[in-house]
């Protein structure tokens, strides 16, 4: 989950004033699917209800990256390993 604020395209909007009043903050759930980045914007209530789901998903991805990194370091130590 990432939280961010942004400026819109309307030049007369408060987000372009000085000091700016940015839109947001919005909490976005970003994930990869078939090589594409997909952004989902759940409501504040949904974020609260589904927080364990988002956290579990993030933890699974962290574990997969850790496992892949471990696999690579073991492969590289194997005498049969050839760098291409
Ligand atoms: Zn704006």
PDB file of the backbone (N, CA, C, O) and the ligand in Angstrom, with CONECT records:
HET     ZN  A 101       1
ATOM      1  N   UNK A   1       0.845  -1.174   0.000  1.00  0.00           N
ATOM      2  CA  UNK A   1       0.000   0.000   0.000  1.00  0.00           C
ATOM      3  C   UNK A   1       0.891   1.238   0.000  1.00  0.00           C
ATOM      4  O   UNK A   1       1.838   1.337   0.780  1.00  0.00           O
ATOM      5  N   UNK A   2       0.578   2.166  -0.873  1.00  0.00           N
ATOM      6  CA  UNK A   2       1.316   3.422  -0.888  1.00  0.00           C
ATOM      7  C   UNK A   2       0.323   4.577  -0.771  1.00  0.00           C
ATOM      8  O   UNK A   2      -0.789   4.518  -1.296  1.00  0.00           O
ATOM      9  N   UNK A   3       0.748   5.621  -0.074  1.00  0.00           N
ATOM     10  CA  UNK A   3      -0.095   6.792   0.105  1.00  0.00           C
ATOM     11  C   UNK A   3       0.570   7.969  -0.572  1.00  0.00           C
ATOM     12  O   UNK A   3       1.754   8.229  -0.359  1.00  0.00           O
ATOM     13  N   UNK A   4      -0.190   8.684  -1.389  1.00  0.00           N
ATOM     14  CA  UNK A   4       0.398   9.843  -2.052  1.00  0.00           C
ATOM     15  C   UNK A   4      -0.639  10.917  -2.346  1.00  0.00           C
ATOM     16  O   UNK A   4      -1.841  10.653  -2.384  1.00  0.00           O
ATOM     17  N   UNK A   5      -0.150  12.125  -2.550  1.00  0.00           N
ATOM     18  CA  UNK A   5      -0.975  13.276  -2.921  1.00  0.00           C
ATOM     19  C   UNK A   5      -0.530  13.716  -4.308  1.00  0.00           C
ATOM     20  O   UNK A   5       0.593  13.430  -4.725  1.00  0.00           O
ATOM     21  N   UNK A   6      -1.400  14.404  -5.016  1.00  0.00           N
ATOM     22  CA  UNK A   6      -0.990  14.800  -6.362  1.00  0.00           C
ATOM     23  C   UNK A   6      -1.601  16.135  -6.804  1.00  0.00           C
ATOM     24  O   UNK A   6      -2.538  16.642  -6.187  1.00  0.00           O
ATOM     25  N   UNK A   7      -1.049  16.686  -7.882  1.00  0.00           N
ATOM     26  CA  UNK A   7      -1.552  17.879  -8.559  1.00  0.00           C
ATOM     27  C   UNK A   7      -2.332  17.428  -9.776  1.00  0.00           C
ATOM     28  O   UNK A   7      -1.896  16.530 -10.496  1.00  0.00           O
ATOM     29  N   UNK A   8      -3.493  18.046 -10.017  1.00  0.00           N
ATOM     30  CA  UNK A   8      -4.281  17.672 -11.186  1.00  0.00           C
ATOM     31  C   UNK A   8      -3.887  18.546 -12.383  1.00  0.00           C
ATOM     32  O   UNK A   8      -2.938  19.325 -12.300  1.00  0.00           O
ATOM     33  N   UNK A   9      -4.609  18.414 -13.478  1.00  0.00           N
ATOM     34  CA  UNK A   9      -4.277  19.133 -14.703  1.00  0.00           C
ATOM     35  C   UNK A   9      -4.903  20.516 -14.821  1.00  0.00           C
ATOM     36  O   UNK A   9      -4.560  21.266 -15.735  1.00  0.00           O
ATOM     37  N   UNK A  10      -5.822  20.875 -13.908  1.00  0.00           N
ATOM     38  CA  UNK A  10      -6.481  22.187 -13.981  1.00  0.00           C
ATOM     39  C   UNK A  10      -5.604  23.262 -13.352  1.00  0.00           C
ATOM     40  O   UNK A  10      -5.356  23.241 -12.146  1.00  0.00           O
ATOM     41  N   UNK A  11      -5.132  24.213 -14.181  1.00  0.00           N
ATOM     42  CA  UNK A  11      -4.189  25.217 -13.699  1.00  0.00           C
ATOM     43  C   UNK A  11      -4.805  26.165 -12.666  1.00  0.00           C
ATOM     44  O   UNK A  11      -4.078  26.765 -11.874  1.00  0.00           O
ATOM     45  N   UNK A  12      -6.154  26.310 -12.665  1.00  0.00           N
ATOM     46  CA  UNK A  12      -6.799  27.213 -11.700  1.00  0.00           C
ATOM     47  C   UNK A  12      -7.193  26.499 -10.394  1.00  0.00           C
ATOM     48  O   UNK A  12      -7.845  27.098  -9.538  1.00  0.00           O
ATOM     49  N   UNK A  13      -6.809  25.247 -10.240  1.00  0.00           N
ATOM     50  CA  UNK A  13      -7.166  24.465  -9.050  1.00  0.00           C
ATOM     51  C   UNK A  13      -6.255  24.822  -7.872  1.00  0.00           C
ATOM     52  O   UNK A  13      -5.120  25.257  -8.065  1.00  0.00           O
ATOM     53  N   UNK A  14      -6.766  24.633  -6.648  1.00  0.00           N
ATOM     54  CA  UNK A  14      -6.008  24.936  -5.429  1.00  0.00           C
ATOM     55  C   UNK A  14      -4.701  24.149  -5.329  1.00  0.00           C
ATOM     56  O   UNK A  14      -3.786  24.542  -4.605  1.00  0.00           O
ATOM     57  N   UNK A  15      -4.622  23.047  -6.053  1.00  0.00           N
ATOM     58  CA  UNK A  15      -3.389  22.242  -5.997  1.00  0.00           C
ATOM     59  C   UNK A  15      -2.233  22.929  -6.719  1.00  0.00           C
ATOM     60  O   UNK A  15      -1.079  22.525  -6.575  1.00  0.00           O
ATOM     61  N   UNK A  16      -2.548  23.986  -7.509  1.00  0.00           N
ATOM     62  CA  UNK A  16      -1.487  24.743  -8.190  1.00  0.00           C
ATOM     63  C   UNK A  16      -1.204  26.087  -7.512  1.00  0.00           C
ATOM     64  O   UNK A  16      -0.362  26.857  -7.974  1.00  0.00           O
ATOM     65  N   UNK A  17      -1.925  26.367  -6.395  1.00  0.00           N
ATOM     66  CA  UNK A  17      -1.716  27.645  -5.705  1.00  0.00           C
ATOM     67  C   UNK A  17      -0.423  27.604  -4.883  1.00  0.00           C
ATOM     68  O   UNK A  17       0.235  26.569  -4.784  1.00  0.00           O
ATOM     69  N   UNK A  18      -0.083  28.742  -4.304  1.00  0.00           N
ATOM     70  CA  UNK A  18       1.145  28.810  -3.501  1.00  0.00           C
ATOM     71  C   UNK A  18       0.812  29.327  -2.098  1.00  0.00           C
ATOM     72  O   UNK A  18       0.488  30.510  -1.986  1.00  0.00           O
ATOM     73  N   UNK A  19       0.866  28.535  -1.018  1.00  0.00           N
ATOM     74  CA  UNK A  19       1.293  27.120  -1.031  1.00  0.00           C
ATOM     75  C   UNK A  19       0.216  26.215  -1.620  1.00  0.00           C
ATOM     76  O   UNK A  19      -0.971  26.521  -1.516  1.00  0.00           O
ATOM     77  N   UNK A  20       0.617  25.101  -2.240  1.00  0.00           N
ATOM     78  CA  UNK A  20      -0.356  24.225  -2.895  1.00  0.00           C
ATOM     79  C   UNK A  20      -1.192  23.406  -1.903  1.00  0.00           C
ATOM     80  O   UNK A  20      -0.697  22.986  -0.857  1.00  0.00           O
ATOM     81  N   UNK A  21      -2.457  23.189  -2.245  1.00  0.00           N
ATOM     82  CA  UNK A  21      -3.301  22.256  -1.489  1.00  0.00           C
ATOM     83  C   UNK A  21      -3.499  21.035  -2.377  1.00  0.00           C
ATOM     84  O   UNK A  21      -4.414  20.981  -3.199  1.00  0.00           O
ATOM     85  N   UNK A  22      -2.628  20.069  -2.191  1.00  0.00           N
ATOM     86  CA  UNK A  22      -2.632  18.885  -3.058  1.00  0.00           C
ATOM     87  C   UNK A  22      -3.861  18.013  -2.835  1.00  0.00           C
ATOM     88  O   UNK A  22      -4.463  18.036  -1.761  1.00  0.00           O
ATOM     89  N   UNK A  23      -4.228  17.243  -3.861  1.00  0.00           N
ATOM     90  CA  UNK A  23      -5.320  16.274  -3.751  1.00  0.00           C
ATOM     91  C   UNK A  23      -4.826  15.062  -2.975  1.00  0.00           C
ATOM     92  O   UNK A  23      -3.696  14.607  -3.152  1.00  0.00           O
ATOM     93  N   UNK A  24      -5.686  14.556  -2.122  1.00  0.00           N
ATOM     94  CA  UNK A  24      -5.310  13.371  -1.354  1.00  0.00           C
ATOM     95  C   UNK A  24      -5.095  13.689   0.105  1.00  0.00           C
ATOM     96  O   UNK A  24      -5.647  14.683   0.576  1.00  0.00           O
ATOM     97  N   UNK A  25      -4.336  12.918   0.852  1.00  0.00           N
ATOM     98  CA  UNK A  25      -3.621  11.738   0.366  1.00  0.00           C
ATOM     99  C   UNK A  25      -4.549  10.558   0.061  1.00  0.00           C
ATOM    100  O   UNK A  25      -5.526  10.308   0.767  1.00  0.00           O
ATOM    101  N   UNK A  26      -4.208   9.847  -1.011  1.00  0.00           N
ATOM    102  CA  UNK A  26      -4.926   8.637  -1.382  1.00  0.00           C
ATOM    103  C   UNK A  26      -4.038   7.432  -1.116  1.00  0.00           C
ATOM    104  O   UNK A  26      -2.833   7.452  -1.365  1.00  0.00           O
ATOM    105  N   UNK A  27      -4.660   6.394  -0.611  1.00  0.00           N
ATOM    106  CA  UNK A  27      -3.928   5.147  -0.392  1.00  0.00           C
ATOM    107  C   UNK A  27      -4.242   4.218  -1.552  1.00  0.00           C
ATOM    108  O   UNK A  27      -5.403   3.950  -1.864  1.00  0.00           O
ATOM    109  N   UNK A  28      -3.186   3.737  -2.178  1.00  0.00           N
ATOM    110  CA  UNK A  28      -3.311   2.944  -3.383  1.00  0.00           C
ATOM    111  C   UNK A  28      -2.689   1.575  -3.181  1.00  0.00           C
ATOM    112  O   UNK A  28      -1.627   1.439  -2.574  1.00  0.00           O
ATOM    113  N   UNK A  29      -3.364   0.572  -3.697  1.00  0.00           N
ATOM    114  CA  UNK A  29      -2.816  -0.775  -3.679  1.00  0.00           C
ATOM    115  C   UNK A  29      -2.273  -1.060  -5.066  1.00  0.00           C
ATOM    116  O   UNK A  29      -3.020  -1.106  -6.043  1.00  0.00           O
ATOM    117  N   UNK A  30      -0.958  -1.253  -5.140  1.00  0.00           N
ATOM    118  CA  UNK A  30      -0.281  -1.463  -6.415  1.00  0.00           C
ATOM    119  C   UNK A  30       0.183  -2.907  -6.504  1.00  0.00           C
ATOM    120  O   UNK A  30       0.801  -3.435  -5.579  1.00  0.00           O
ATOM    121  N   UNK A  31      -0.122  -3.532  -7.624  1.00  0.00           N
ATOM    122  CA  UNK A  31       0.361  -4.897  -7.806  1.00  0.00           C
ATOM    123  C   UNK A  31       0.705  -5.157  -9.266  1.00  0.00           C
ATOM    124  O   UNK A  31       0.312  -4.406 -10.158  1.00  0.00           O
ATOM    125  N   UNK A  32       1.450  -6.242  -9.492  1.00  0.00           N
ATOM    126  CA  UNK A  32       1.874  -6.616 -10.842  1.00  0.00           C
ATOM    127  C   UNK A  32       0.981  -7.754 -11.312  1.00  0.00           C
ATOM    128  O   UNK A  32       0.736  -8.708 -10.574  1.00  0.00           O
ATOM    129  N   UNK A  33       0.496  -7.647 -12.545  1.00  0.00           N
ATOM    130  CA  UNK A  33      -0.285  -8.727 -13.129  1.00  0.00           C
ATOM    131  C   UNK A  33       0.067  -8.844 -14.595  1.00  0.00           C
ATOM    132  O   UNK A  33      -0.072  -7.885 -15.354  1.00  0.00           O
ATOM    133  N   UNK A  34       0.523 -10.016 -14.993  1.00  0.00           N
ATOM    134  CA  UNK A  34       0.926 -10.278 -16.383  1.00  0.00           C
ATOM    135  C   UNK A  34       1.864  -9.185 -16.897  1.00  0.00           C
ATOM    136  O   UNK A  34       1.709  -8.697 -18.017  1.00  0.00           O
ATOM    137  N   UNK A  35       2.845  -8.806 -16.058  1.00  0.00           N
ATOM    138  CA  UNK A  35       3.854  -7.839 -16.457  1.00  0.00           C
ATOM    139  C   UNK A  35       3.393  -6.390 -16.446  1.00  0.00           C
ATOM    140  O   UNK A  35       4.147  -5.495 -16.827  1.00  0.00           O
ATOM    141  N   UNK A  36       2.165  -6.153 -16.013  1.00  0.00           N
ATOM    142  CA  UNK A  36       1.663  -4.777 -15.969  1.00  0.00           C
ATOM    143  C   UNK A  36       1.404  -4.360 -14.525  1.00  0.00           C
ATOM    144  O   UNK A  36       1.062  -5.185 -13.678  1.00  0.00           O
ATOM    145  N   UNK A  37       1.576  -3.050 -14.258  1.00  0.00           N
ATOM    146  CA  UNK A  37       1.314  -2.516 -12.928  1.00  0.00           C
ATOM    147  C   UNK A  37      -0.143  -2.084 -12.859  1.00  0.00           C
ATOM    148  O   UNK A  37      -0.621  -1.326 -13.703  1.00  0.00           O
ATOM    149  N   UNK A  38      -0.835  -2.573 -11.851  1.00  0.00           N
ATOM    150  CA  UNK A  38      -2.250  -2.253 -11.703  1.00  0.00           C
ATOM    151  C   UNK A  38      -2.449  -1.499 -10.387  1.00  0.00           C
ATOM    152  O   UNK A  38      -1.997  -1.939  -9.330  1.00  0.00           O
ATOM    153  N   UNK A  39      -3.131  -0.359 -10.471  1.00  0.00           N
ATOM    154  CA  UNK A  39      -3.418   0.439  -9.282  1.00  0.00           C
ATOM    155  C   UNK A  39      -4.886   0.272  -8.913  1.00  0.00           C
ATOM    156  O   UNK A  39      -5.775   0.403  -9.755  1.00  0.00           O
ATOM    157  N   UNK A  40      -5.119  -0.019  -7.644  1.00  0.00           N
ATOM    158  CA  UNK A  40      -6.485  -0.145  -7.144  1.00  0.00           C
ATOM    159  C   UNK A  40      -6.637   0.869  -6.019  1.00  0.00           C
ATOM    160  O   UNK A  40      -5.757   1.000  -5.168  1.00  0.00           O
ATOM    161  N   UNK A  41      -7.768   1.591  -6.018  1.00  0.00           N
ATOM    162  CA  UNK A  41      -7.991   2.621  -5.001  1.00  0.00           C
ATOM    163  C   UNK A  41      -9.140   2.222  -4.075  1.00  0.00           C
ATOM    164  O   UNK A  41     -10.285   2.610  -4.308  1.00  0.00           O
ATOM    165  N   UNK A  42      -8.842   1.443  -3.020  1.00  0.00           N
ATOM    166  CA  UNK A  42      -9.899   1.057  -2.089  1.00  0.00           C
ATOM    167  C   UNK A  42     -10.320   2.252  -1.231  1.00  0.00           C
ATOM    168  O   UNK A  42      -9.542   3.185  -1.031  1.00  0.00           O
ATOM    169  N   UNK A  43     -11.558   2.216  -0.726  1.00  0.00           N
ATOM    170  CA  UNK A  43     -12.037   3.274   0.172  1.00  0.00           C
ATOM    171  C   UNK A  43     -11.331   3.118   1.521  1.00  0.00           C
ATOM    172  O   UNK A  43     -10.757   2.069   1.817  1.00  0.00           O
ATOM    173  N   UNK A  44     -11.383   4.180   2.336  1.00  0.00           N
ATOM    174  CA  UNK A  44     -10.742   4.131   3.655  1.00  0.00           C
ATOM    175  C   UNK A  44     -11.313   2.977   4.482  1.00  0.00           C
ATOM    176  O   UNK A  44     -10.589   2.311   5.222  1.00  0.00           O
ATOM    177  N   UNK A  45     -12.610   2.757   4.345  1.00  0.00           N
ATOM    178  CA  UNK A  45     -13.264   1.681   5.093  1.00  0.00           C
ATOM    179  C   UNK A  45     -12.789   0.305   4.605  1.00  0.00           C
ATOM    180  O   UNK A  45     -12.559  -0.603   5.403  1.00  0.00           O
ATOM    181  N   UNK A  46     -12.647   0.171   3.288  1.00  0.00           N
ATOM    182  CA  UNK A  46     -12.143  -1.089   2.733  1.00  0.00           C
ATOM    183  C   UNK A  46     -10.710  -1.349   3.177  1.00  0.00           C
ATOM    184  O   UNK A  46     -10.350  -2.480   3.500  1.00  0.00           O
ATOM    185  N   UNK A  47      -9.894  -0.298   3.192  1.00  0.00           N
ATOM    186  CA  UNK A  47      -8.499  -0.444   3.605  1.00  0.00           C
ATOM    187  C   UNK A  47      -8.441  -0.972   5.033  1.00  0.00           C
ATOM    188  O   UNK A  47      -7.644  -1.854   5.353  1.00  0.00           O
ATOM    189  N   UNK A  48      -9.305  -0.412   5.892  1.00  0.00           N
ATOM    190  CA  UNK A  48      -9.344  -0.847   7.281  1.00  0.00           C
ATOM    191  C   UNK A  48      -9.765  -2.317   7.377  1.00  0.00           C
ATOM    192  O   UNK A  48      -9.127  -3.107   8.073  1.00  0.00           O
ATOM    193  N   UNK A  49     -10.845  -2.677   6.671  1.00  0.00           N
ATOM    194  CA  UNK A  49     -11.369  -4.046   6.729  1.00  0.00           C
ATOM    195  C   UNK A  49     -10.412  -5.083   6.161  1.00  0.00           C
ATOM    196  O   UNK A  49     -10.311  -6.196   6.679  1.00  0.00           O
ATOM    197  N   UNK A  50      -9.697  -4.708   5.076  1.00  0.00           N
ATOM    198  CA  UNK A  50      -8.867  -5.678   4.371  1.00  0.00           C
ATOM    199  C   UNK A  50      -7.371  -5.530   4.646  1.00  0.00           C
ATOM    200  O   UNK A  50      -6.552  -6.153   3.972  1.00  0.00           O
ATOM    201  N   UNK A  51      -7.013  -4.705   5.636  1.00  0.00           N
ATOM    202  CA  UNK A  51      -5.586  -4.482   5.904  1.00  0.00           C
ATOM    203  C   UNK A  51      -4.794  -5.786   6.071  1.00  0.00           C
ATOM    204  O   UNK A  51      -3.701  -5.895   5.515  1.00  0.00           O
ATOM    205  N   UNK A  52      -5.308  -6.789   6.824  1.00  0.00           N
ATOM    206  CA  UNK A  52      -4.542  -8.040   6.931  1.00  0.00           C
ATOM    207  C   UNK A  52      -4.304  -8.707   5.576  1.00  0.00           C
ATOM    208  O   UNK A  52      -3.278  -9.360   5.382  1.00  0.00           O
ATOM    209  N   UNK A  53      -5.235  -8.551   4.646  1.00  0.00           N
ATOM    210  CA  UNK A  53      -5.069  -9.146   3.317  1.00  0.00           C
ATOM    211  C   UNK A  53      -3.929  -8.447   2.581  1.00  0.00           C
ATOM    212  O   UNK A  53      -3.056  -9.102   2.011  1.00  0.00           O
ATOM    213  N   UNK A  54      -3.941  -7.107   2.595  1.00  0.00           N
ATOM    214  CA  UNK A  54      -2.874  -6.351   1.931  1.00  0.00           C
ATOM    215  C   UNK A  54      -1.516  -6.678   2.561  1.00  0.00           C
ATOM    216  O   UNK A  54      -0.520  -6.863   1.861  1.00  0.00           O
ATOM    217  N   UNK A  55      -1.498  -6.746   3.893  1.00  0.00           N
ATOM    218  CA  UNK A  55      -0.242  -7.035   4.595  1.00  0.00           C
ATOM    219  C   UNK A  55       0.257  -8.449   4.297  1.00  0.00           C
ATOM    220  O   UNK A  55       1.454  -8.658   4.102  1.00  0.00           O
ATOM    221  N   UNK A  56      -0.657  -9.416   4.260  1.00  0.00           N
ATOM    222  CA  UNK A  56      -0.250 -10.793   3.945  1.00  0.00           C
ATOM    223  C   UNK A  56       0.298 -10.875   2.527  1.00  0.00           C
ATOM    224  O   UNK A  56       1.295 -11.556   2.287  1.00  0.00           O
ATOM    225  N   UNK A  57      -0.340 -10.191   1.592  1.00  0.00           N
ATOM    226  CA  UNK A  57       0.118 -10.174   0.201  1.00  0.00           C
ATOM    227  C   UNK A  57       1.527  -9.607   0.101  1.00  0.00           C
ATOM    228  O   UNK A  57       2.383 -10.156  -0.593  1.00  0.00           O
ATOM    229  N   UNK A  58       1.756  -8.496   0.805  1.00  0.00           N
ATOM    230  CA  UNK A  58       3.073  -7.857   0.784  1.00  0.00           C
ATOM    231  C   UNK A  58       4.123  -8.778   1.396  1.00  0.00           C
ATOM    232  O   UNK A  58       5.250  -8.855   0.905  1.00  0.00           O
ATOM    233  N   UNK A  59       3.753  -9.473   2.464  1.00  0.00           N
ATOM    234  CA  UNK A  59       4.682 -10.397   3.138  1.00  0.00           C
ATOM    235  C   UNK A  59       5.032 -11.573   2.227  1.00  0.00           C
ATOM    236  O   UNK A  59       6.189 -11.990   2.168  1.00  0.00           O
ATOM    237  N   UNK A  60       4.040 -12.108   1.518  1.00  0.00           N
ATOM    238  CA  UNK A  60       4.289 -13.213   0.582  1.00  0.00           C
ATOM    239  C   UNK A  60       5.280 -12.761  -0.499  1.00  0.00           C
ATOM    240  O   UNK A  60       6.215 -13.491  -0.830  1.00  0.00           O
ATOM    241  N   UNK A  61       5.074 -11.552  -1.049  1.00  0.00           N
ATOM    242  CA  UNK A  61       5.989 -11.045  -2.075  1.00  0.00           C
ATOM    243  C   UNK A  61       7.396 -10.882  -1.519  1.00  0.00           C
ATOM    244  O   UNK A  61       8.377 -11.178  -2.201  1.00  0.00           O
ATOM    245  N   UNK A  62       7.495 -10.401  -0.257  1.00  0.00           N
ATOM    246  CA  UNK A  62       8.799 -10.214   0.360  1.00  0.00           C
ATOM    247  C   UNK A  62       9.500 -11.573   0.487  1.00  0.00           C
ATOM    248  O   UNK A  62      10.690 -11.693   0.194  1.00  0.00           O
ATOM    249  N   UNK A  63       8.748 -12.599   0.928  1.00  0.00           N
ATOM    250  CA  UNK A  63       9.318 -13.934   1.096  1.00  0.00           C
ATOM    251  C   UNK A  63       9.754 -14.538  -0.238  1.00  0.00           C
ATOM    252  O   UNK A  63      10.788 -15.201  -0.314  1.00  0.00           O
ATOM    253  N   UNK A  64       8.959 -14.307  -1.295  1.00  0.00           N
ATOM    254  CA  UNK A  64       9.311 -14.823  -2.624  1.00  0.00           C
ATOM    255  C   UNK A  64      10.621 -14.180  -3.105  1.00  0.00           C
ATOM    256  O   UNK A  64      11.503 -14.871  -3.617  1.00  0.00           O
ATOM    257  N   UNK A  65      10.745 -12.850  -2.937  1.00  0.00           N
ATOM    258  CA  UNK A  65      11.980 -12.156  -3.341  1.00  0.00           C
ATOM    259  C   UNK A  65      13.179 -12.679  -2.557  1.00  0.00           C
ATOM    260  O   UNK A  65      14.258 -12.877  -3.115  1.00  0.00           O
ATOM    261  N   UNK A  66      12.978 -12.902  -1.254  1.00  0.00           N
ATOM    262  CA  UNK A  66      14.046 -13.418  -0.394  1.00  0.00           C
ATOM    263  C   UNK A  66      14.460 -14.817  -0.848  1.00  0.00           C
ATOM    264  O   UNK A  66      15.650 -15.127  -0.911  1.00  0.00           O
ATOM    265  N   UNK A  67      13.476 -15.660  -1.165  1.00  0.00           N
ATOM    266  CA  UNK A  67      13.743 -17.023  -1.602  1.00  0.00           C
ATOM    267  C   UNK A  67      14.488 -17.018  -2.939  1.00  0.00           C
ATOM    268  O   UNK A  67      15.431 -17.788  -3.120  1.00  0.00           O
ATOM    269  N   UNK A  68      14.074 -16.155  -3.882  1.00  0.00           N
ATOM    270  CA  UNK A  68      14.732 -16.073  -5.186  1.00  0.00           C
ATOM    271  C   UNK A  68      16.174 -15.601  -5.035  1.00  0.00           C
ATOM    272  O   UNK A  68      17.077 -16.101  -5.707  1.00  0.00           O
ATOM    273  N   UNK A  69      16.377 -14.635  -4.147  1.00  0.00           N
ATOM    274  CA  UNK A  69      17.714 -14.116  -3.916  1.00  0.00           C
ATOM    275  C   UNK A  69      18.614 -15.194  -3.311  1.00  0.00           C
ATOM    276  O   UNK A  69      19.791 -15.294  -3.655  1.00  0.00           O
ATOM    277  N   UNK A  70      18.048 -16.001  -2.404  1.00  0.00           N
ATOM    278  CA  UNK A  70      18.788 -17.116  -1.802  1.00  0.00           C
ATOM    279  C   UNK A  70      19.121 -18.165  -2.864  1.00  0.00           C
ATOM    280  O   UNK A  70      20.238 -18.681  -2.902  1.00  0.00           O
ATOM    281  N   UNK A  71      18.150 -18.478  -3.724  1.00  0.00           N
ATOM    282  CA  UNK A  71      18.359 -19.448  -4.803  1.00  0.00           C
ATOM    283  C   UNK A  71      19.503 -18.992  -5.703  1.00  0.00           C
ATOM    284  O   UNK A  71      20.365 -19.793  -6.067  1.00  0.00           O
ATOM    285  N   UNK A  72      19.514 -17.701  -6.064  1.00  0.00           N
ATOM    286  CA  UNK A  72      20.549 -17.166  -6.935  1.00  0.00           C
ATOM    287  C   UNK A  72      21.927 -17.280  -6.292  1.00  0.00           C
ATOM    288  O   UNK A  72      22.895 -17.662  -6.949  1.00  0.00           O
ATOM    289  N   UNK A  73      22.013 -16.944  -4.993  1.00  0.00           N
ATOM    290  CA  UNK A  73      23.328 -16.992  -4.345  1.00  0.00           C
ATOM    291  C   UNK A  73      23.836 -18.427  -4.223  1.00  0.00           C
ATOM    292  O   UNK A  73      25.044 -18.657  -4.279  1.00  0.00           O
ATOM    293  N   UNK A  74      22.926 -19.404  -4.055  1.00  0.00           N
ATOM    294  CA  UNK A  74      23.331 -20.809  -4.003  1.00  0.00           C
ATOM    295  C   UNK A  74      23.786 -21.268  -5.392  1.00  0.00           C
ATOM    296  O   UNK A  74      24.808 -21.942  -5.520  1.00  0.00           O
ATOM    297  N   UNK A  75      23.026 -20.903  -6.431  1.00  0.00           N
ATOM    298  CA  UNK A  75      23.378 -21.252  -7.815  1.00  0.00           C
ATOM    299  C   UNK A  75      24.766 -20.741  -8.176  1.00  0.00           C
ATOM    300  O   UNK A  75      25.570 -21.455  -8.776  1.00  0.00           O
ATOM    301  N   UNK A  76      25.039 -19.469  -7.794  1.00  0.00           N
ATOM    302  CA  UNK A  76      26.321 -18.844  -8.128  1.00  0.00           C
ATOM    303  C   UNK A  76      27.498 -19.525  -7.440  1.00  0.00           C
ATOM    304  O   UNK A  76      28.622 -19.473  -7.940  1.00  0.00           O
ATOM    305  N   UNK A  77      27.250 -20.165  -6.298  1.00  0.00           N
ATOM    306  CA  UNK A  77      28.313 -20.878  -5.578  1.00  0.00           C
ATOM    307  C   UNK A  77      28.516 -22.295  -6.117  1.00  0.00           C
ATOM    308  O   UNK A  77      29.512 -22.945  -5.798  1.00  0.00           O
ATOM    309  N   UNK A  78      27.584 -22.768  -6.923  1.00  0.00           N
ATOM    310  CA  UNK A  78      27.680 -24.102  -7.515  1.00  0.00           C
ATOM    311  C   UNK A  78      28.774 -24.066  -8.578  1.00  0.00           C
ATOM    312  O   UNK A  78      28.746 -23.208  -9.461  1.00  0.00           O
ATOM    313  N   UNK A  79      29.748 -24.995  -8.505  1.00  0.00           N
ATOM    314  CA  UNK A  79      30.853 -24.972  -9.491  1.00  0.00           C
ATOM    315  C   UNK A  79      30.377 -25.121 -10.941  1.00  0.00           C
ATOM    316  O   UNK A  79      31.099 -24.748 -11.866  1.00  0.00           O
ATOM    317  N   UNK A  80      29.183 -25.656 -11.148  1.00  0.00           N
ATOM    318  CA  UNK A  80      28.666 -25.807 -12.517  1.00  0.00           C
ATOM    319  C   UNK A  80      28.044 -24.529 -13.045  1.00  0.00           C
ATOM    320  O   UNK A  80      27.609 -24.471 -14.195  1.00  0.00           O
ATOM    321  N   UNK A  81      28.000 -23.485 -12.190  1.00  0.00           N
ATOM    322  CA  UNK A  81      27.347 -22.246 -12.586  1.00  0.00           C
ATOM    323  C   UNK A  81      28.110 -21.540 -13.691  1.00  0.00           C
ATOM    324  O   UNK A  81      29.323 -21.356 -13.589  1.00  0.00           O
ATOM    325  N   UNK A  82      27.410 -21.140 -14.747  1.00  0.00           N
ATOM    326  CA  UNK A  82      28.026 -20.374 -15.838  1.00  0.00           C
ATOM    327  C   UNK A  82      27.281 -19.064 -16.013  1.00  0.00           C
ATOM    328  O   UNK A  82      26.056 -19.033 -16.132  1.00  0.00           O
ATOM    329  N   UNK A  83      28.048 -17.982 -16.026  1.00  0.00           N
ATOM    330  CA  UNK A  83      27.449 -16.651 -16.205  1.00  0.00           C
ATOM    331  C   UNK A  83      27.227 -16.405 -17.691  1.00  0.00           C
ATOM    332  O   UNK A  83      28.138 -16.621 -18.490  1.00  0.00           O
ATOM    333  N   UNK A  84      26.058 -15.965 -18.070  1.00  0.00           N
ATOM    334  CA  UNK A  84      25.770 -15.651 -19.478  1.00  0.00           C
ATOM    335  C   UNK A  84      25.575 -14.166 -19.663  1.00  0.00           C
ATOM    336  O   UNK A  84      25.324 -13.710 -20.778  1.00  0.00           O
TER     337      UNK A  84
HETATM  338 ZN    ZN A 101      -6.202  20.125  -8.538  1.00  0.00          ZN
END
